[in-house]
């Protein structure tokens, strides 16, 4: 497992995280919309109200991955929950994703949240396998969305 430093990102990390978000879009075959990326990051870097961003840095303090976690509220779990909205690492297969997920879970627990959700594309077997090894359970619900 590669040794990285993982910490909560702050507004001063914005420019360092954007290239990672662009790489995430490319890896996931999504359109790169930098103004939308900036807006989304800003809402998570300023405070914990909407969630948080964790940044993973190598031994030279260069960002090599991030996890974006956003808040939710669930009647089903009787309170607050979090969604692991995005996770991206440049070097796959070296344990960095696992470290980011562990850090996200620890932060959520510190903040008193009762459940963490995540969504992944069905064909992404590698990610789903990692999530299952970390204790995430696939359920029967289907997420649907609509742009407003």
DSSP file (Angstrom, degrees, kcal/mol; ACC not computed):
  #  RESIDUE AA STRUCTURE BP1 BP2  ACC     N-H-->O    O-->H-N    N-H-->O    O-->H-N    TCO  KAPPA ALPHA  PHI   PSI    X-CA   Y-CA   Z-CA
    1    1 A X              0   0    0      0, 0.0    94,-0.2     0, 0.0     2,-0.2   0.000 360.0 360.0 360.0 132.0    0.0    0.0    0.0
    2    2 A X        -     0   0    0     92,-2.3     2,-0.6     1,-0.1    92,-0.0  -0.496 360.0-121.1 -73.3 138.5    1.4    3.4   -1.0
    3    3 A X        +     0   0    0     -2,-0.2     2,-0.3     2,-0.0    56,-0.2  -0.731  44.4 163.6 -84.2 119.0    1.9    5.9    1.9
    4    4 A X        -     0   0    0     -2,-0.6     2,-0.5    54,-0.1    54,-0.2  -0.884  38.1-122.1-129.5 161.7   -0.1    9.0    1.3
    5    5 A X  E     -A   57   0A   0     52,-2.5    52,-2.8    -2,-0.3     2,-0.5  -0.931  27.9-168.1-103.2 127.3   -1.3   11.9    3.4
    6    6 A X  E     +A   56   0A   0     -2,-0.5     2,-0.3    50,-0.2    50,-0.2  -0.968  17.6 152.7-119.1 129.7   -5.1   12.4    3.5
    7    7 A X  E     -A   55   0A   0     48,-1.9    48,-2.8    -2,-0.5     2,-0.3  -0.955  51.2 -83.1-147.3 164.5   -6.6   15.5    4.8
    8    8 A X  E     -A   54   0A   0     -2,-0.3    46,-0.3    46,-0.2     2,-0.1  -0.568  51.4-124.4 -69.0 129.9   -9.8   17.6    4.5
    9    9 A X        -     0   0    0     44,-3.3    44,-0.3    -2,-0.3     2,-0.2  -0.455  25.2-157.9 -75.6 150.5   -9.3   19.9    1.6
   10   10 A X    >   -     0   0    0     -2,-0.1     3,-2.6    42,-0.1     4,-0.3  -0.725  38.2 -90.6-120.4 170.5   -9.7   23.7    2.1
   11   11 A X  G >  S+     0   0    0     34,-0.5     3,-1.5     1,-0.3     4,-0.3   0.808 123.5  65.1 -53.8 -29.8  -10.5   26.5   -0.3
   12   12 A X  G 3  S+     0   0    0      1,-0.3    -1,-0.3     2,-0.1     3,-0.2   0.654  95.4  59.9 -68.9 -12.7   -6.7   27.0   -0.9
   13   13 A X  G X> S+     0   0    0     -3,-2.6     4,-1.7     1,-0.2     3,-0.9   0.484  74.4 102.0 -89.2  -4.1   -6.7   23.5   -2.5
   14   14 A X  H X> S+     0   0    0     -3,-1.5     4,-1.9    -4,-0.3     3,-0.7   0.896  82.0  44.3 -49.6 -54.4   -9.2   24.4   -5.2
   15   15 A X  H 3> S+     0   0    0     -4,-0.3     4,-0.6     1,-0.2    -1,-0.3   0.763 113.0  53.4 -66.4 -24.2   -6.7   24.9   -8.0
   16   16 A X  H <4 S+     0   0    0     -3,-0.9     4,-0.4    -4,-0.2    -1,-0.2   0.751 111.1  45.4 -80.1 -25.0   -4.9   21.7   -7.0
   17   17 A X  H XX S+     0   0    0     -4,-1.7     4,-2.1    -3,-0.7     3,-0.6   0.796  94.8  75.2 -88.5 -30.4   -8.1   19.6   -7.1
   18   18 A X  H 3X S+     0   0    0     -4,-1.9     4,-2.4     1,-0.3     5,-0.2   0.892  93.2  52.1 -53.8 -47.0   -9.5   20.8  -10.4
   19   19 A X  H 3X S+     0   0    0     -4,-0.6     4,-2.2     1,-0.2    -1,-0.3   0.878 109.5  51.1 -59.4 -34.2   -7.0   18.8  -12.6
   20   20 A X  H <> S+     0   0    0     -3,-0.6     4,-2.4    -4,-0.4    -1,-0.2   0.902 109.1  50.5 -65.9 -40.4   -7.9   15.7  -10.7
   21   21 A X  H  X S+     0   0    0     -4,-2.1     4,-2.3     2,-0.2    -2,-0.2   0.886 109.7  50.6 -64.6 -38.3  -11.6   16.4  -11.3
   22   22 A X  H  X S+     0   0    0     -4,-2.4     4,-2.2     2,-0.2    -1,-0.2   0.911 110.2  49.6 -65.0 -41.8  -10.9   16.8  -15.0
   23   23 A X  H  X S+     0   0    0     -4,-2.2     4,-2.6    -5,-0.2    -2,-0.2   0.888 108.7  53.9 -62.4 -38.8   -9.0   13.5  -15.0
   24   24 A X  H  X S+     0   0    0     -4,-2.4     4,-2.0     2,-0.2    -2,-0.2   0.935 108.0  49.6 -59.6 -46.9  -12.1   11.9  -13.2
   25   25 A X  H  <>S+     0   0    0     -4,-2.3     5,-3.2     1,-0.2     4,-0.2   0.918 112.1  48.1 -59.0 -44.2  -14.4   13.2  -16.0
   26   26 A X  H ><5S+     0   0    0     -4,-2.2     3,-1.1     1,-0.2    -1,-0.2   0.914 111.9  48.9 -63.5 -43.2  -12.1   11.8  -18.7
   27   27 A X  H 3<5S+     0   0    0     -4,-2.6    -1,-0.2     1,-0.3    -2,-0.2   0.808 116.3  43.2 -66.7 -29.2  -11.8    8.4  -16.9
   28   28 A X  T 3<5S-     0   0    0     -4,-2.0    -1,-0.3    -5,-0.2    -2,-0.2   0.284 112.4-117.7 -99.9   9.2  -15.6    8.3  -16.6
   29   29 A X  T < 5 +     0   0    0     -3,-1.1     2,-0.3    -4,-0.2    -3,-0.2   0.890  65.7 144.9  54.5  44.1  -16.3    9.5  -20.1
   30   30 A X      < -     0   0    0     -5,-3.2    -1,-0.2    -6,-0.2     2,-0.1  -0.803  57.2 -97.2-110.1 153.4  -18.1   12.6  -18.8
   31   31 A X        -     0   0    0     -2,-0.3     2,-0.7     1,-0.1    -1,-0.0  -0.434  35.4-126.6 -65.1 138.1  -18.1   16.1  -20.3
   32   32 A X        +     0   0    0     -2,-0.1     2,-0.5    -7,-0.0    -1,-0.1  -0.814  33.4 171.5 -89.7 117.9  -15.6   18.4  -18.6
   33   33 A X     >  -     0   0    0     -2,-0.7     4,-2.3     1,-0.1     3,-0.4  -0.835  10.0-173.1-126.3  90.6  -17.4   21.6  -17.5
   34   34 A X  H  > S+     0   0    0     -2,-0.5     4,-2.9     1,-0.2     5,-0.2   0.864  82.2  53.9 -60.4 -40.6  -14.8   23.5  -15.4
   35   35 A X  H  > S+     0   0    0      1,-0.2     4,-2.2     2,-0.2    -1,-0.2   0.909 111.7  46.9 -59.3 -38.1  -17.3   26.2  -14.2
   36   36 A X  H  > S+     0   0    0     -3,-0.4     4,-2.6     2,-0.2    -2,-0.2   0.896 111.6  51.1 -68.3 -39.8  -19.6   23.4  -12.9
   37   37 A X  H  X S+     0   0    0     -4,-2.3     4,-2.6     2,-0.2     5,-0.2   0.935 111.0  48.6 -60.9 -46.6  -16.6   21.7  -11.3
   38   38 A X  H  X S+     0   0    0     -4,-2.9     4,-2.5     1,-0.2    -2,-0.2   0.912 112.5  48.0 -60.3 -44.2  -15.5   24.9   -9.6
   39   39 A X  H  X S+     0   0    0     -4,-2.2     4,-1.5    -5,-0.2    -1,-0.2   0.918 112.7  48.4 -63.7 -44.3  -19.0   25.6   -8.3
   40   40 A X  H  < S+     0   0    0     -4,-2.6     4,-0.5     1,-0.2    -2,-0.2   0.909 113.7  46.6 -63.5 -43.0  -19.4   22.0   -7.0
   41   41 A X  H >X S+     0   0    0     -4,-2.6     3,-1.6     1,-0.2     4,-1.6   0.911 106.2  58.7 -65.2 -42.6  -16.0   22.1   -5.2
   42   42 A X  H 3X S+     0   0    0     -4,-2.5     4,-1.5     1,-0.3     3,-0.2   0.879 101.3  55.7 -57.1 -39.4  -16.6   25.5   -3.7
   43   43 A X  H 3< S+     0   0    0     -4,-1.5     7,-0.5     1,-0.2    -1,-0.3   0.662 115.2  38.6 -68.7 -15.2  -19.7   24.2   -1.9
   44   44 A X  H <4 S+     0   0    0     -3,-1.6     9,-0.5    -4,-0.5    -1,-0.2   0.569 112.8  54.0-108.6 -14.2  -17.7   21.5   -0.2
   45   45 A X  H  < S+     0   0    0     -4,-1.6   -34,-0.5    -3,-0.2    -2,-0.2   0.760  99.7  59.6 -90.5 -27.2  -14.5   23.3    0.5
   46   46 A X  S  < S-     0   0    0     -4,-1.5     2,-0.3    -5,-0.2    -1,-0.1   0.859 119.1 -21.8 -75.0 -36.8  -15.9   26.3    2.5
   47   47 A X        -     0   0    0     -4,-0.2     3,-0.4     4,-0.1     4,-0.2  -0.941  61.3-101.9-160.3 176.2  -17.6   24.4    5.3
   48   48 A X  S    S+     0   0    0     -2,-0.3     4,-0.1     1,-0.2    -4,-0.0   0.383  90.6 100.2 -88.7   3.6  -19.0   21.0    6.3
   49   49 A X  S    S+     0   0    0      1,-0.2    -1,-0.2    21,-0.0     3,-0.1   0.903  96.6  24.4 -58.0 -44.1  -22.6   22.1    5.8
   50   50 A X  S    S-     0   0    0     -7,-0.5    21,-2.2    -3,-0.4     2,-0.3   0.519 127.5 -86.1 -98.6  -7.4  -22.9   20.4    2.4
   51   51 A X  E     - B   0  70A   0     19,-0.3    -1,-0.3    -4,-0.2     2,-0.3  -0.969  47.9 -95.3 135.4-153.3  -20.2   17.8    2.9
   52   52 A X  E     - B   0  69A   0     17,-2.6    17,-2.9    -2,-0.3     2,-0.4  -0.986  12.1-127.2-160.3 164.2  -16.4   17.8    2.4
   53   53 A X  E     - B   0  68A   0     -9,-0.5   -44,-3.3   -44,-0.3     2,-0.4  -0.978  17.5-157.5-117.4 132.3  -13.6   16.9    0.1
   54   54 A X  E     -AB   8  67A   0     13,-2.7    13,-2.1    -2,-0.4     2,-0.4  -0.914  10.0-157.0-104.8 139.1  -10.6   14.8    1.2
   55   55 A X  E     -AB   7  66A   0    -48,-2.8   -48,-1.9    -2,-0.4     2,-0.5  -0.957   4.2-151.8-119.0 134.6   -7.4   15.1   -0.8
   56   56 A X  E     -AB   6  65A   0      9,-2.9     8,-3.1    -2,-0.4     9,-1.2  -0.909  17.6-173.0-104.4 128.6   -4.7   12.5   -1.0
   57   57 A X  E     -AB   5  63A   0    -52,-2.8   -52,-2.5    -2,-0.5     6,-0.2  -0.925  17.1-128.9-123.1 147.1   -1.1   13.8   -1.5
   58   58 A X    >   -     0   0    0      4,-2.5     3,-2.2    -2,-0.4   -54,-0.1  -0.094  48.1 -78.1 -80.5-173.1    2.1   11.9   -2.2
   59   59 A X  T 3  S+     0   0    0      1,-0.3    -1,-0.1   -56,-0.2   -55,-0.1   0.648 133.7  53.4 -64.7 -14.4    5.4   12.3   -0.3
   60   60 A X  T 3  S-     0   0    0      2,-0.1    -1,-0.3     0, 0.0     3,-0.1   0.236 119.8-109.3-101.3  12.0    6.0   15.5   -2.2
   61   61 A X  S <  S+     0   0    0     -3,-2.2     2,-0.5     1,-0.3    -2,-0.1   0.741  70.9 146.0  64.9  26.2    2.6   17.0   -1.3
   62   62 A X        -     0   0    0      1,-0.0    -4,-2.5     2,-0.0    -1,-0.3  -0.809  55.3-113.1 -91.9 132.1    1.4   16.6   -4.8
   63   63 A X  E     +B   57   0A   0     -2,-0.5    -6,-0.3    -6,-0.2     3,-0.1  -0.452  42.7 164.2 -67.5 130.4   -2.4   15.7   -5.1
   64   64 A X  E     -     0   0A   0     -8,-3.1    26,-2.7     1,-0.3    27,-0.4   0.358  61.6  -0.6-126.1  -0.6   -2.9   12.2   -6.4
   65   65 A X  E     -BC  56  89A   0     -9,-1.2    -9,-2.9    24,-0.2    -1,-0.3  -0.972  54.2-162.3-176.7 165.7   -6.5   11.6   -5.5
   66   66 A X  E     -BC  55  88A   0     22,-2.4    22,-2.5    -2,-0.3     2,-0.4  -0.987  10.4-148.6-154.6 160.9   -9.7   12.9   -3.8
   67   67 A X  E     -BC  54  87A   0    -13,-2.1   -13,-2.7    -2,-0.3     2,-0.5  -0.997  11.8-156.1-132.5 131.2  -13.0   11.9   -2.4
   68   68 A X  E     -BC  53  86A   0     18,-3.1    18,-1.5    -2,-0.4    17,-1.5  -0.939  13.4-176.2-108.9 124.3  -16.1   14.1   -2.5
   69   69 A X  E     -BC  52  84A   0    -17,-2.9   -17,-2.6    -2,-0.5     2,-0.3  -0.980   3.4-167.2-124.9 128.2  -18.7   13.4    0.1
   70   70 A X  E     -BC  51  83A   0     13,-2.4    13,-2.7    -2,-0.4   -19,-0.3  -0.860  20.7-110.3-119.9 153.2  -22.0   15.3    0.3
   71   71 A X  E     + C   0  82A   0    -21,-2.2     2,-0.3    -2,-0.3    11,-0.2  -0.345  35.4 166.7 -79.9 156.5  -24.7   15.5    3.0
   72   72 A X  E     - C   0  81A   0      9,-2.0     9,-1.4    -2,-0.1     2,-0.4  -0.907  26.1-131.9-150.9 178.9  -28.1   14.0    2.9
   73   73 A X  E     - C   0  80A   0     -2,-0.3     2,-0.4     7,-0.2     7,-0.2  -0.993  19.6-169.4-141.6 134.5  -31.0   13.3    5.3
   74   74 A X  E  >> - C   0  79A   0      5,-3.0     5,-2.4    -2,-0.4     4,-0.6  -0.980  24.6-165.0-133.6 124.7  -32.9   10.0    5.5
   75   75 A X  T >45S+     0   0    0     -2,-0.4     3,-0.5     3,-0.2    -1,-0.1   0.862  95.8  63.2 -65.8 -35.6  -36.1    9.1    7.3
   76   76 A X  T 345S+     0   0    0      1,-0.3    -1,-0.2    -3,-0.1    -2,-0.0   0.866 111.6  33.3 -59.2 -40.2  -35.0    5.5    6.8
   77   77 A X  T 345S-     0   0    0      2,-0.3    -1,-0.3    -3,-0.0    -2,-0.2   0.431 113.2-115.3 -98.6   0.8  -31.9    5.8    8.9
   78   78 A X  T <<5S-     0   0    0     -4,-0.6     2,-0.3    -3,-0.5    -3,-0.2   0.813  79.2  -5.2  75.5  30.6  -33.4    8.3   11.3
   79   79 A X  E   <S+C   74   0A   0     -5,-2.4    -5,-3.0    34,-0.0    -2,-0.3  -0.998 102.9   7.7 156.6-149.7  -31.1   11.2   10.4
   80   80 A X  E     +C   73   0A   0     -2,-0.3    34,-2.1    -7,-0.2    35,-0.5  -0.339  49.9 173.1 -74.0 143.5  -28.2   12.4    8.5
   81   81 A X  E     -Cd  72 115A   0     -9,-1.4    -9,-2.0    32,-0.2     2,-0.3  -0.918  19.3-134.9-138.5 168.5  -26.4   10.3    5.9
   82   82 A X  E     -Cd  71 116A   0     33,-2.5    35,-3.0    -2,-0.3     2,-0.5  -0.909   4.1-144.0-125.5 153.3  -23.6   11.0    3.4
   83   83 A X  E     -Cd  70 117A   0    -13,-2.7   -13,-2.4    -2,-0.3     2,-1.6  -0.980  14.7-139.8-116.1 122.2  -23.1   10.1   -0.2
   84   84 A X  E     +Cd  69 118A   0     33,-3.6    35,-0.7    -2,-0.5   -15,-0.2  -0.678  33.0 178.0 -76.3  93.1  -19.6    9.3   -1.4
   85   85 A X  E     +     0   0A   0     -2,-1.6     2,-0.3   -17,-1.5    -1,-0.2   0.895  55.4   2.3 -74.9 -44.7  -20.2   11.3   -4.6
   86   86 A X  E     +C   68   0A   0    -18,-1.5   -18,-3.1    -3,-0.2     2,-0.4  -0.999  54.5 179.6-144.2 144.1  -16.9   10.9   -6.3
   87   87 A X  E     +C   67   0A   0     -2,-0.3     2,-0.4   -20,-0.2   -20,-0.2  -0.974  12.9 169.5-142.0 133.9  -13.6    9.2   -5.6
   88   88 A X  E     +C   66   0A   0    -22,-2.5   -22,-2.4    -2,-0.4     2,-0.4  -0.994  10.2 179.3-146.6 135.1  -10.7    9.3   -8.0
   89   89 A X  E     -C   65   0A   0     -2,-0.4   -24,-0.2   -24,-0.2     3,-0.1  -0.996  24.0-145.7-133.1 142.6   -7.0    8.3   -7.7
   90   90 A X  S    S+     0   0    0    -26,-2.7     2,-0.8    -2,-0.4   -25,-0.1   0.855  93.4  51.6 -73.1 -34.9   -4.4    8.6  -10.4
   91   91 A X  S >  S-     0   0    0    -27,-0.4     3,-0.7     3,-0.0     5,-0.4  -0.861  79.5-163.1-109.2 100.3   -2.6    5.4   -9.4
   92   92 A X  T 3   +     0   0    0     -2,-0.8    -2,-0.0     1,-0.2    -4,-0.0  -0.473  66.3  30.9 -82.6 153.1   -5.0    2.5   -9.2
   93   93 A X  T 3  S+     0   0    0     -2,-0.1    -1,-0.2     1,-0.0    -2,-0.0   0.584  90.0  98.2  82.7  11.1   -4.3   -0.7   -7.5
   94   94 A X  S <  S-     0   0    0     -3,-0.7   -92,-2.3   -93,-0.1    -2,-0.1   0.268  98.7-103.3-114.8  10.4   -2.0    0.8   -4.9
   95   95 A X  S  > S+     0   0    0    -94,-0.2     4,-1.9   -92,-0.0     5,-0.1   0.483  87.7 118.6  86.8   2.2   -4.5    1.1   -2.0
   96   96 A X  H  > S+     0   0    0     -5,-0.4     4,-2.4     2,-0.2     5,-0.2   0.911  75.1  51.3 -70.4 -41.4   -5.0    4.8   -2.2
   97   97 A X  H  > S+     0   0    0      1,-0.2     4,-2.5    -6,-0.2    -1,-0.2   0.911 109.6  50.8 -60.1 -42.9   -8.8    4.5   -2.9
   98   98 A X  H  > S+     0   0    0      1,-0.2     4,-2.7     2,-0.2    -1,-0.2   0.913 110.1  49.9 -60.3 -44.0   -9.1    2.2    0.1
   99   99 A X  H  X S+     0   0    0     -4,-1.9     4,-2.3     1,-0.2    -2,-0.2   0.896 110.7  49.7 -63.9 -40.0   -7.3    4.8    2.3
  100  100 A X  H  X S+     0   0    0     -4,-2.4     4,-2.4     2,-0.2    -2,-0.2   0.917 111.9  47.7 -64.5 -42.9   -9.6    7.6    1.0
  101  101 A X  H  X S+     0   0    0     -4,-2.5     4,-2.6     2,-0.2    -2,-0.2   0.925 111.5  50.1 -65.5 -43.5  -12.7    5.5    1.7
  102  102 A X  H  X S+     0   0    0     -4,-2.7     4,-2.4     1,-0.2    -1,-0.2   0.922 112.4  47.9 -58.5 -44.1  -11.5    4.7    5.2
  103  103 A X  H  X S+     0   0    0     -4,-2.3     4,-2.4     2,-0.2    -1,-0.2   0.884 110.9  51.0 -65.6 -38.5  -10.8    8.4    5.8
  104  104 A X  H  X S+     0   0    0     -4,-2.4     4,-2.5     2,-0.2    -2,-0.2   0.919 110.8  48.6 -64.8 -43.1  -14.2    9.4    4.5
  105  105 A X  H  X S+     0   0    0     -4,-2.6     4,-2.4     2,-0.2    -2,-0.2   0.915 111.2  50.1 -62.8 -42.8  -15.9    6.8    6.8
  106  106 A X  H  X S+     0   0    0     -4,-2.4     4,-2.4     2,-0.2    -2,-0.2   0.924 111.7  47.9 -61.5 -44.1  -13.9    8.0    9.8
  107  107 A X  H  X S+     0   0    0     -4,-2.4     4,-1.8     1,-0.2    -2,-0.2   0.917 111.1  50.6 -64.4 -42.8  -14.9   11.7    9.1
  108  108 A X  H  <>S+     0   0    0     -4,-2.5     5,-2.5     1,-0.2     4,-0.3   0.915 110.8  49.0 -60.7 -43.2  -18.5   10.8    8.6
  109  109 A X  H ><5S+     0   0    0     -4,-2.4     3,-1.4     1,-0.2    -1,-0.2   0.907 108.6  53.4 -63.6 -42.0  -18.5    8.9   11.9
  110  110 A X  H 3<5S+     0   0    0     -4,-2.4    -1,-0.2     1,-0.3    -2,-0.2   0.863 107.9  51.3 -59.3 -35.6  -16.9   11.9   13.7
  111  111 A X  T 3<5S-     0   0    0     -4,-1.8    -1,-0.3    -5,-0.2    -2,-0.2   0.463 120.8-110.4 -83.9  -0.7  -19.6   14.1   12.3
  112  112 A X  T < 5 +     0   0    0     -3,-1.4     2,-0.2    -4,-0.3    -3,-0.2   0.697  61.1 156.2  85.5  20.1  -22.3   11.8   13.7
  113  113 A X      < -     0   0    0     -5,-2.5    -1,-0.2    -6,-0.1   -32,-0.2  -0.557  33.2-153.8 -85.3 149.4  -23.6   10.4   10.4
  114  114 A X        +     0   0    0    -34,-2.1     2,-0.3    -2,-0.2   -33,-0.2   0.663  68.6  16.8 -98.3 -19.6  -25.3    7.0   10.4
  115  115 A X  E     -d   81   0A   0    -35,-0.5   -33,-2.5    -7,-0.1     2,-0.4  -0.997  54.7-151.0-154.4 149.1  -24.9    5.8    6.9
  116  116 A X  E     -d   82   0A   0     -2,-0.3     2,-0.3   -35,-0.2   -33,-0.2  -0.994  17.5-168.8-123.8 131.2  -22.7    6.4    3.8
  117  117 A X  E     -d   83   0A   0    -35,-3.0   -33,-3.6    -2,-0.4     2,-0.3  -0.706   3.6-174.4-108.1 161.8  -24.0    5.6    0.4
  118  118 A X  E     -d   84   0A   0     -2,-0.3     2,-0.4   -35,-0.2   -33,-0.1  -0.980  11.9-148.5-150.3 161.0  -22.3    5.5   -3.0
  119  119 A X        +     0   0    0    -35,-0.7     2,-0.3    -2,-0.3    -2,-0.0  -0.978  18.3 173.1-127.9 141.4  -23.2    5.1   -6.6
  120  120 A X        -     0   0    0     -2,-0.4     2,-0.2     8,-0.0    -2,-0.0  -0.982  39.7 -95.3-144.0 156.7  -21.2    3.4   -9.3
  121  121 A X    >   -     0   0    0     -2,-0.3     3,-1.9     1,-0.1     7,-0.2  -0.510  35.0-125.0 -71.1 137.8  -21.8    2.5  -12.9
  122  122 A X  T 3  S+     0   0    0      1,-0.3    -1,-0.1    -2,-0.2     6,-0.1   0.853 108.6  54.9 -55.4 -39.3  -22.9   -1.2  -13.2
  123  123 A X  T 3  S+     0   0    0      1,-0.2     2,-2.2     2,-0.1    -1,-0.3   0.632  82.2  94.6 -71.4  -8.8  -20.1   -2.1  -15.7
  124  124 A X    <>  +     0   0    0     -3,-1.9     4,-2.2     1,-0.2     5,-0.2  -0.452  45.7 159.8 -83.2  70.7  -17.4   -0.8  -13.2
  125  125 A X  H  >  +     0   0    0     -2,-2.2     4,-2.4     1,-0.2    -1,-0.2   0.834  66.5  59.3 -63.1 -35.2  -16.7   -4.2  -11.7
  126  126 A X  H  > S+     0   0    0     -3,-0.3     4,-1.9     2,-0.2    -1,-0.2   0.942 110.0  41.7 -61.6 -47.7  -13.3   -3.2  -10.3
  127  127 A X  H  > S+     0   0    0      1,-0.2     4,-2.8     2,-0.2     5,-0.2   0.923 114.0  51.9 -65.7 -43.8  -14.8   -0.4   -8.2
  128  128 A X  H  X S+     0   0    0     -4,-2.2     4,-2.2     1,-0.2    -1,-0.2   0.864 107.9  52.8 -63.0 -34.5  -17.8   -2.5   -7.1
  129  129 A X  H  X S+     0   0    0     -4,-2.4     4,-2.2     2,-0.2    -1,-0.2   0.920 110.1  47.7 -65.1 -44.0  -15.4   -5.3   -6.0
  130  130 A X  H  X S+     0   0    0     -4,-1.9     4,-1.5     2,-0.2    -2,-0.2   0.943 111.6  50.2 -60.7 -48.1  -13.4   -2.8   -3.9
  131  131 A X  H  <>S+     0   0    0     -4,-2.8     5,-2.5     1,-0.2    -2,-0.2   0.897 109.9  50.5 -60.2 -40.5  -16.6   -1.4   -2.3
  132  132 A X  H ><5S+     0   0    0     -4,-2.2     3,-1.7     1,-0.2    -1,-0.2   0.912 107.7  53.0 -63.9 -42.1  -17.9   -4.9   -1.5
  133  133 A X  H 3<5S+     0   0    0     -4,-2.2    -1,-0.2     1,-0.3    -2,-0.2   0.802 107.0  54.3 -62.6 -27.3  -14.5   -5.8    0.2
  134  134 A X  T 3<5S-     0   0    0     -4,-1.5    -1,-0.3    -3,-0.2    -2,-0.2   0.353 128.4 -96.5 -90.2   6.3  -14.9   -2.6    2.3
  135  135 A X  T < 5S+     0   0    0     -3,-1.7     2,-0.2     1,-0.3    -3,-0.2   0.452  74.9 142.4  98.8   1.0  -18.3   -3.7    3.5
  136  136 A X      < -     0   0    0     -5,-2.5     2,-0.5    -6,-0.2    -1,-0.3  -0.569  37.6-150.0 -74.6 140.2  -20.6   -1.8    1.2
  137  137 A X        -     0   0    0     -2,-0.2     2,-0.3     0, 0.0    -5,-0.0  -0.941  10.6-127.6-117.4 129.8  -23.7   -3.9    0.2
  138  138 A X        -     0   0    0     -2,-0.5     2,-0.2   -10,-0.1   -10,-0.0  -0.555  32.5-165.8 -71.7 134.6  -25.5   -3.6   -3.0
  139  139 A X        -     0   0    0     -2,-0.3    -1,-0.0     2,-0.2     0, 0.0  -0.620  31.0-108.6-116.7-179.4  -29.2   -3.1   -2.5
  140  140 A X  S    S+     0   0    0     -2,-0.2    -2,-0.0     2,-0.1     2,-0.0   0.490  78.6 110.9 -88.9  -3.7  -32.3   -3.3   -4.7
  141  141 A X        -     0   0    0      1,-0.0     2,-0.5     0, 0.0    -2,-0.2  -0.358  57.3-144.8 -72.6 153.8  -33.0    0.4   -4.9
  142  142 A X        -     0   0    0     -2,-0.0     2,-0.3     2,-0.0    -2,-0.1  -0.979   9.7-138.5-120.2 122.5  -32.5    2.2   -8.2
  143  143 A X        -     0   0    0     -2,-0.5     2,-0.3     2,-0.0   -24,-0.0  -0.633  23.8-176.0 -79.5 135.9  -31.3    5.8   -8.2
  144  144 A X        -     0   0    0     -2,-0.3     2,-0.3     2,-0.0    -2,-0.0  -0.927   1.3-169.4-127.4 154.9  -33.0    8.1  -10.6
  145  145 A X        -     0   0    0     -2,-0.3     2,-0.3     2,-0.0    -2,-0.0  -0.957  13.7-167.7-143.9 162.7  -32.3   11.7  -11.4
  146  146 A X        -     0   0    0     -2,-0.3     2,-0.2     0, 0.0    -2,-0.0  -0.937  25.4-126.8-150.8 125.0  -33.6   14.7  -13.3
  147  147 A X              0   0    0     -2,-0.3    -2,-0.0     1,-0.1     0, 0.0  -0.531 360.0 360.0 -72.7 137.2  -31.8   17.9  -14.1
  148  148 A X              0   0    0     -2,-0.2    -1,-0.1     0, 0.0     0, 0.0   0.377 360.0 360.0-113.9 360.0  -33.6   21.0  -12.9
